[in-house]
């Protein structure tokens, strides 16, 4: 009985702490479904490495599924977004690289670095015409934190450990 209560307590506390760390909102307009995800309380992990001159990257994986009751969920869309920050200790600046678009820019404030690494704001995920009305869909976003260079070895796919995962159900009106 006590191990069961302990497992219940850990599950409830773990869920509450995850809700405090991150948020996910599904936004839509007439044509596109967007993701707005925010990772909270991760700045300490970023800036410890950046102060030492080590590059930091976040790998966002956004997945949209149609939940099914008696079978595996049907995958509708899947996107991976890699955002990397390379510090320049001499100029006290940071190079922000969005590897999905290839766009990079140099910034001089820590708040811009934090916002770049920990936010996907109004990020387009899929075309609204691919979804059926009055059907429930599940958007899931997970984020991995990497310090140093990202190793693309084949075994890293087996040992992924997301820093945080968030999800939200939605449907078209």
Rosetta blueprint (number, residue, H / E / L):
1 X L
2 X H
3 X H
4 X H
5 X H
6 X H
7 X H
8 X H
9 X H
10 X H
11 X H
12 X H
13 X H
14 X H
15 X H
16 X H
17 X H
18 X H
19 X H
20 X H
21 X H
22 X E
23 X E
24 X E
25 X E
26 X E
27 X E
28 X E
29 X L
30 X L
31 X L
32 X E
33 X E
34 X E
35 X E
36 X E
37 X E
38 X E
39 X E
40 X L
41 X L
42 X L
43 X H
44 X H
45 X H
46 X H
47 X H
48 X H
49 X H
50 X H
51 X H
52 X L
53 X L
54 X L
55 X L
56 X E
57 X E
58 X E
59 X E
60 X E
61 X E
62 X E
63 X E
64 X E
65 X E
66 X E
67 X L
68 X L
69 X L
70 X L
71 X L
72 X L
73 X L
74 X E
75 X E
76 X E
77 X E
78 X E
79 X E
80 X E
81 X E
82 X E
83 X E
84 X E
85 X E
86 X E
87 X E
88 X E
89 X L
90 X L
91 X L
92 X L
93 X E
94 X E
95 X E
96 X E
97 X E
98 X E
99 X L
100 X L
101 X L
102 X L
103 X E
104 X E
105 X E
106 X E
107 X E
108 X L
109 X L
110 X H
111 X H
112 X H
113 X H
114 X H
115 X H
116 X H
117 X H
118 X H
119 X E
120 X E
121 X E
122 X E
123 X E
124 X E
125 X E
126 X E
127 X E
128 X H
129 X H
130 X H
131 X L
132 X L
133 X E
134 X L
135 X L
136 X E
137 X E
138 X E
139 X E
140 X E
141 X E
142 X E
143 X E
144 X E
145 X E
146 X E
147 X E
148 X L
149 X L
150 X L
151 X L
152 X L
153 X L
154 X H
155 X H
156 X H
157 X H
158 X L
159 X L
160 X L
161 X L
162 X L
163 X L
164 X E
165 X E
166 X E
167 X E
168 X E
169 X E
170 X E
171 X E
172 X E
173 X L
